[in-house]
């Protein structure tokens, strides 16, 4: 392929933890409630579970991954970032997650505390399925998978790995078909960006039109 891919949908990166945080995780530290009509349980909304003292090691590791993602993947300059919300998902057999995105955040991630072979992957979608028609369908004509032509791309859910992505990206996972439950910890992060440099201020087209300052909460 010699063509130049332009305007790809987003960047997804998988991080492998050298520390098995799954071995340090204690489910009794967190309460979960059944979520909607699915066979899925979730921790209490607006309770930032990553701030629990038992997850300090995981929290610090996640922050280093966010640094890497912002610096080396998105190539952004920033002052600080912080996890604005985080929650546990416990999926039993039949549990699934419909296509959705994460509002009110800039980047998001999921760490797999317990995952087994046979659990469905995390699928990213170019658009919501309802947005893809009507159009001239080309999906049947492609001879191979490519991120710039595919309508969806799947990343395996592996224990003690974390998938990080830009929050607006649509994603989902299918129903769990095996008896073993899957436990994941998902989070959203906000970023306070670096103030403009003198060069930025001198160049009208590089200068900021506005700045948003996000406030970190300790809950």
N, C-alpha and C positions, 0 to 999 in steps of 0.2 A: 504494500500500500504506500503510494507516494503522495497522495493527497494530504492536505492539512486539515485535521479536525478543528472546527471552530465552534465556539459557544457550547461546550459540553454541558450537560445538565448539572453536574456537581462532582464533588470529590468525596469518595468513601475510602477510609483506611482502617485496616485491622491491626490491632496492637496485641502482642503476645506478652503476657506477664511472666516474668521469671519467678515471682513469688506466687505460690498457689493460695490466693486469697480465699478460694473456696474452702480450704481446710480451716481457716480462721473464722469463717462465717457461722454465726449462731442464730438460727431462725427464731429462737425464743425471745430474742431482743426486739422483735418487730411483730406488730399485729397486722393482719391482712383481712380484707372483706371481699366478698364475692362481687365481681364486676359485671353489671348488666345481665344479659341472658346467656353469656358464654360461660364455659367451664374454666373461668379464669378468676384469680384472686389478686388483689392489689392492696398495697399499703395505703394508709390514710392520706387523702389529698391535702396538699399544702404542708405536709410534714417532710422536711428535707432530710431523708434518712442518711444521706452521706455524711451528715454532721454528727452522727452517733459515734461515741468514742471508740466503739469496737471496730469501726471502719476507718480509723485514722490512717492506717497504712495504705489501704486502697485509695482513700481520698488523695493522699500525697502523690501516689503513682498516677492517678487520673490527671492531676494537675500538670505533671510533666508531659503527659501525652497531649494535653491541650496546648501546651507551649509548642511542642513539635508540630502539631497540626496547623496552628495559626502561622508559625514562622516558616515552616518548610513546605507545607502543602498549599495554604492559601496565600503565603507571602505577604502577610499583613504586619503593619507596625501598630503596637498597642501598648497601653500603660499597664493594664491589669485585666484579669478575667476571673470569674468565679462561678461556681455552680449555683444557680438560682433556685433549682428544684430538682429533687431526685426521688425515686420511688421504686418499690419492689413489685415485680410481676411474678406470680406463681401460676403456671399453666398446667392443668391436669389434662388427661386424655380428652380430646375433643376441643380443648381451648384454642382460640385463634385470635388474630388481631386484624381488623379490616384496614383498608388503605387509609392513611391519614398522614398529617405532618405535624410539626410541633410549633405552635405560634408563640410569640413573646420570648423568643430566644434566638441566638445566632448560630451556635453549634450544639449538637446533641450526641449522645452516645449510649451504648448498652454493653454492660459487662455481664458475661454469663457465669453465674455462680454455680449452677448445676445444669449440665447439658449432656445428653447422651446421643450416641449414634442412632439415627432414625428420627431425631427431632427436626422439624422443618427449618429451612434457612430463613434468613431475613431478606426479604425481597424489596428492592427499590424500583419504583415505577416512574417512568418519564412524566406521566400525567395520571390523573384519576382514570380508572377504566371507563367511566361514563363520558370522559372528555375526548376519547380517541375516535369517535365516529360522529358524523359520516366523514370519510376521507377515502382516498385511493389506497387500498391496503397493499403494502409491499412486504409485509412480514414473512409471507410464505415464499418469497423469491430469494431471500438472502441465503447464501450458501454456508454462512458461519456466524457465530455470535461476535458482535463488536459493540462496545459501549456507546458509540455514536449513532448506531442504527437500531439497537435493541429497544424494545418498549419496556422491558424489565430485566433486572440483573440480580442474581441471588448470591448472598454471602453466607457461608456455613456458620451455624451457631455452635461454637466449640467452647468447652469449659475452660475458664481462666483466660479467655480472650475478650477483647473489647472492640466493637465497631464504632467508629466516629464518623459523623457526616454533618453537612450543613442542614440546619433545622427545617428549611422549607421543603426539603426533598420528601416526596411521598414514599411511604414504606408500609410493609405489612408482613404477616406470616400466616401460613395456612394452618389448618387444624392439626393438633398433635395426634398421631396415629398409634403411639405406643403407650404402655402403662406408666412408664417412668415420668414423673413430673419434671418440668423445667423451671428453674428459678433464675431470673435476670434482674439486674439493677440498672435502670435507665436514668438519664440525667439530661438537663438542659443547662446551658451556660450562656452568660452574658459577657460582653467584652467592652471595656472602656478604652477607646482608641487614643493613640498619642496625639498631642496637640500639633497643629501645623508648624512646620519649620519656617525659618525666614524665607527660604526659597519658595515654599508653598504659598506664603503670603504675597510674595512678589508676582507670582503667576496667577492671573485671574482664573484660568481654567483648572488649576490645581488646588486653589483655595477652597476651604470648606464653606458650604452654604449654610450648614447648621451643625451643631454638636449635641449629642445626647449623652448625659452622664447618668449611668445606672448606679443605684445605691444597693450595696450588699446588706442583706439581713442575716442575722445570726440564728434563724429558726428554720 
